[in-house]
Amino acid sequence: MKRLLKGVRRFQDTVHPPMRSFFEELAGGQKPHTMFITCADSRIDPSLITQSAPGEIFVHRNAGNMVPAFSDAPSSEAASLEFAVCVLGVADIVVCGHSHCGAVAGMANPEMLRGLDHVASWLDQAGRTVRDGTKTASDIDDPLLPLAEHNVVVQLDHLRGYPFVKERIASGDLSVNGLVYLIGTGEIRVHQPNEERFVSLALAFD
């Protein structure tokens, strides 16, 4: 806790003062352009990876960057998604997975989840990911990466099942996109839906 409080002190003393007017403007409301759904893994920092300023991206995090399939059951994911789309009017939704993901490892190796009943129950939503895990085989030498990639594809499918998301996509006001972040190299892999694969950032913009 002391380490965190020292960081808060540095923020208050050195970061906030020269940006005071910017933060005062943010206090009046938010208008993010993107909802960014990613893993709770401590190695993932959405603002750092995308070089976004406060107020630009509306972030939702959970174990395994999951989006439950649409239902009437309440969930924080559905609530955040509805708020981002229907109230904030984001133009893009990104589901970002990552390499070396513990949640993906748990999907592939259920024995790792013994004694972790809540984790196992949560990850069970991605059962289809395990069954079809080689569908988007990667050209990166990482045994879990194809599964991490396909997990993102599954969550994109779930996203499109929400009526308010489907409506905005149909009207051209919303797009959904998949990314996978490689922790060691800093690379980003971009989902190409027409080709059913993930490619490097350079190829995605080629």
C-alpha positions as CSV (number, residue, x, y, z in Angstrom):
1,M,0.0,0.0,0.0
2,K,2.9,2.4,0.8
3,R,4.2,1.9,-2.8
4,L,0.8,2.8,-4.2
5,L,0.4,5.9,-2.0
6,K,3.9,7.1,-3.0
7,G,2.7,6.8,-6.6
8,V,-0.4,8.8,-5.8
9,R,1.7,11.5,-4.2
10,R,3.9,11.7,-7.3
11,F,0.7,12.0,-9.4
12,Q,-0.6,14.8,-7.3
13,D,2.7,16.7,-7.1
14,T,4.1,16.3,-10.6
15,V,1.5,14.9,-13.1
16,H,-1.8,16.6,-12.2
17,P,-0.8,20.2,-11.8
18,P,0.3,20.9,-15.4
19,M,-2.7,19.0,-16.7
20,R,-5.2,20.6,-14.3
21,S,-7.4,22.1,-17.0
22,F,-7.6,18.8,-18.8
23,F,-8.7,16.9,-15.7
24,E,-11.2,19.7,-14.9
25,E,-12.7,19.2,-18.4
26,L,-12.9,15.4,-17.9
27,A,-14.8,16.1,-14.6
28,G,-17.6,17.4,-16.7
29,G,-18.2,14.1,-18.5
30,Q,-16.7,11.4,-20.7
31,K,-16.9,10.8,-24.4
32,P,-14.7,7.8,-25.1
33,H,-14.4,6.7,-28.7
34,T,-13.8,3.0,-27.9
35,M,-14.8,0.3,-25.4
36,F,-11.8,-1.9,-24.7
37,I,-12.5,-5.3,-23.2
38,T,-9.4,-7.1,-22.0
39,C,-8.0,-9.4,-19.4
40,A,-7.5,-8.5,-15.7
41,D,-3.9,-9.7,-16.0
42,S,-1.6,-7.2,-14.3
43,R,0.8,-7.2,-17.3
44,I,-1.8,-5.7,-19.6
45,D,-2.1,-1.9,-19.6
46,P,-4.7,-0.8,-22.2
47,S,-3.8,2.9,-22.1
48,L,0.0,2.1,-22.4
49,I,-0.5,-0.3,-25.2
50,T,-2.7,2.0,-27.2
51,Q,-1.1,5.2,-26.0
52,S,-4.5,6.6,-25.1
53,A,-5.1,9.5,-22.8
54,P,-7.6,9.5,-19.9
55,G,-11.2,9.7,-21.3
56,E,-10.4,8.1,-24.6
57,I,-11.1,4.4,-23.9
58,F,-13.8,2.9,-21.8
59,V,-12.1,-0.2,-20.2
60,H,-13.7,-3.4,-19.0
61,R,-11.5,-6.1,-17.5
62,N,-12.1,-9.6,-16.3
63,A,-10.3,-13.0,-16.3
64,G,-9.8,-14.1,-19.9
65,N,-11.3,-11.0,-21.6
66,M,-14.7,-12.7,-21.6
67,V,-18.1,-11.5,-22.9
68,P,-20.9,-13.8,-21.7
69,A,-23.4,-14.8,-24.4
70,F,-26.5,-12.6,-24.3
71,S,-29.1,-13.6,-21.8
72,D,-31.4,-12.0,-19.2
73,A,-29.0,-12.9,-16.4
74,P,-27.3,-9.8,-14.9
75,S,-23.6,-9.4,-15.4
76,S,-21.1,-6.6,-15.1
77,E,-20.0,-7.3,-18.6
78,A,-23.5,-6.8,-20.0
79,A,-24.0,-3.6,-17.9
80,S,-20.7,-2.1,-19.0
81,L,-21.4,-3.0,-22.7
82,E,-24.9,-1.5,-22.6
83,F,-23.7,1.7,-21.0
84,A,-20.8,2.1,-23.5
85,V,-23.0,1.5,-26.5
86,C,-26.3,3.1,-25.5
87,V,-25.2,5.9,-23.3
88,L,-21.6,6.8,-24.3
89,G,-22.1,6.0,-27.9
90,V,-18.7,4.4,-28.5
91,A,-17.9,3.9,-32.2
92,D,-15.7,0.8,-31.7
93,I,-15.5,-2.2,-29.3
94,V,-12.2,-4.0,-29.0
95,V,-11.7,-7.4,-27.4
96,C,-8.0,-7.8,-26.6
97,G,-6.5,-11.1,-25.6
98,H,-2.9,-11.7,-24.9
99,S,-0.1,-14.3,-24.9
100,H,0.8,-16.3,-21.8
101,C,-2.7,-15.9,-20.5
102,G,-3.5,-17.9,-17.3
103,A,-7.2,-18.0,-18.1
104,V,-6.5,-19.6,-21.5
105,A,-4.1,-22.0,-19.8
106,G,-6.9,-23.0,-17.5
107,M,-9.3,-23.5,-20.4
108,A,-6.7,-25.9,-22.0
109,N,-5.8,-27.6,-18.7
110,P,-8.8,-27.9,-16.4
111,E,-6.7,-29.7,-13.8
112,M,-5.1,-26.4,-13.1
113,L,-8.4,-25.1,-11.7
114,R,-8.8,-27.7,-8.9
115,G,-9.9,-25.8,-5.8
116,L,-10.6,-22.7,-7.8
117,D,-14.4,-23.1,-8.1
118,H,-15.2,-19.5,-9.1
119,V,-12.5,-19.4,-11.7
120,A,-13.5,-22.7,-13.2
121,S,-17.2,-21.7,-13.3
122,W,-16.3,-18.4,-15.0
123,L,-14.0,-20.0,-17.6
124,D,-16.6,-22.7,-18.4
125,Q,-18.4,-20.1,-20.5
126,A,-15.6,-20.5,-23.0
127,G,-16.0,-24.2,-23.5
128,R,-16.4,-23.8,-27.2
129,T,-13.0,-22.1,-27.3
130,V,-11.3,-25.3,-26.1
131,R,-13.1,-27.5,-28.5
132,D,-12.3,-25.4,-31.5
133,G,-9.0,-24.0,-30.3
134,T,-7.0,-24.7,-33.4
135,K,-9.4,-22.9,-35.7
136,T,-7.3,-19.8,-36.0
137,A,-3.9,-21.4,-35.9
138,S,-1.2,-18.8,-35.4
139,D,2.2,-18.5,-37.1
140,I,3.8,-17.5,-33.8
141,D,5.6,-20.3,-31.9
142,D,3.5,-20.2,-28.7
143,P,1.4,-23.3,-27.9
144,L,-1.3,-21.3,-26.2
145,L,-1.5,-18.5,-28.7
146,P,-3.9,-20.2,-31.1
147,L,-6.3,-20.8,-28.2
148,A,-5.9,-17.1,-27.0
149,E,-6.7,-16.0,-30.5
150,H,-9.8,-18.2,-30.8
151,N,-11.0,-17.1,-27.4
152,V,-11.1,-13.6,-28.8
153,V,-13.1,-14.8,-31.8
154,V,-15.6,-16.5,-29.5
155,Q,-16.0,-13.3,-27.5
156,L,-16.6,-11.3,-30.7
157,D,-19.3,-13.7,-31.6
158,H,-20.9,-13.2,-28.2
159,L,-20.7,-9.5,-28.6
160,R,-22.7,-9.6,-31.8
161,G,-25.4,-11.4,-30.1
162,Y,-26.5,-8.4,-28.0
163,P,-29.5,-6.7,-29.6
164,F,-28.2,-3.2,-29.0
165,V,-24.8,-4.1,-30.4
166,K,-26.3,-5.8,-33.5
167,E,-28.5,-2.8,-34.1
168,R,-25.6,-0.4,-34.0
169,I,-23.5,-2.6,-36.3
170,A,-26.3,-2.8,-38.8
171,S,-26.7,1.0,-38.9
172,G,-23.0,1.4,-39.4
173,D,-22.5,3.3,-36.1
174,L,-20.4,0.6,-34.4
175,S,-17.6,-1.8,-35.3
176,V,-16.2,-4.7,-33.3
177,N,-12.6,-5.7,-33.5
178,G,-10.3,-8.4,-32.1
179,L,-6.6,-8.0,-31.0
180,V,-4.1,-10.2,-29.3
181,Y,-1.1,-8.6,-27.5
182,L,2.2,-10.4,-27.2
183,I,3.6,-9.5,-23.9
184,G,7.3,-10.3,-24.5
185,T,7.6,-8.4,-27.8
186,G,4.9,-5.8,-27.6
187,E,3.5,-6.9,-30.9
188,I,-0.2,-6.7,-31.6
189,R,-2.1,-9.3,-33.7
190,V,-5.2,-8.1,-35.5
191,H,-8.2,-10.2,-36.3
192,Q,-9.1,-10.4,-40.0
193,P,-12.7,-11.7,-40.1
194,N,-12.8,-12.3,-43.9
195,E,-9.7,-14.5,-43.6
196,E,-10.5,-16.0,-40.3
197,R,-7.0,-15.4,-38.9
198,F,-4.9,-12.9,-37.0
199,V,-2.1,-11.0,-38.7
200,S,0.6,-8.6,-37.7
201,L,-0.2,-4.9,-37.3
202,A,1.8,-4.2,-40.4
203,L,-0.2,-6.6,-42.5
204,A,-3.5,-5.3,-41.1
205,F,-2.8,-1.9,-42.5
206,D,-1.1,-3.1,-45.7
